[in-house]
Amino acid sequence: NLRHNAGECLWVSRIAGKSYEGIGFAYQPSNAQKVYVVTALHVVAGSTKIEIQTAGEKKLADATIHRFLKRADLVLLEPRTPLSIPALQIHAGAFPMEGKIWSISQQRVDANDMRLGKEKPLLDLFKRERSQKQRQHVPPLTPQEVNEHFDPHYYPDTKAPVLELEKSIGPGDSGSPITYADAAISMVDGGLHNLGGIKKAWWSIPLKKNLDLVWAQGETDASKIQPYSGK
């Protein structure tokens, strides 16, 4: 069932004629009748068309943005027709140190081990790579310098709590669930690769609290979201 959950929802977004891909998973809030798809906001922001497909590129449904939480880069997509996919459970306990990351390669769904760091603000992941000698006269990065490497529209917020990932992730992995004991812990979100002297860093968005927030307080006017233009 977990392979079915994580792998059925390859999703495709078209922004200004350009196609973007990511991964999503089925989610049903406790007081909702419908099953939605959770994924990363940055791939569908400004989209003119959103399609949900299987890993084998079979189209399941068109979708629209139902609710989003910009500071956590999270969005709930509402399929125009119901999906016959069971909802993935959300991990509610303490964060484990390791989980499974799901990816799609050559029309297959693969799961690989991924070590997770402790929850911390995104800003805390970035440190200037300095030699012992440089530390005497090169200061640490300021929040303003870190923000310069993010999209001008800033999502996720650099103050948002994240879980650091041990291994690198690719652009098409955005939205992938990281699971433990068949429940989703967090969602793959992004990374920075040695920009401006910043050490490499990759992160995921914790799900339980943020999904509760997006369902209870998330915005619904998708026209207000500026397309993501960062890297």
HUHUJO-V815735 format. One line per field, one symbol per residue. phi: phi as a letter, one per 40 degrees, with the letter a starting at -180 (. if undefined). A space follows every 50 residues. Layout:
phi->???
//
This chain:
phi->.cccdcccccbbbbbfgccbbabbacabdcbbccbbbcaccccbcgccab bbbcccgccbacabccaabccbfbabcbccbdccbccccbcbcccccaab bbabafgbbbbbcacbcccacddccbbccbcdccccbbccccdccccccb ddcfaccccccbbcbcbcbbdccdgccbbafgbccabdbaabbfcfgccc ababcdcdccccccccbccbccccccdcbcb
//
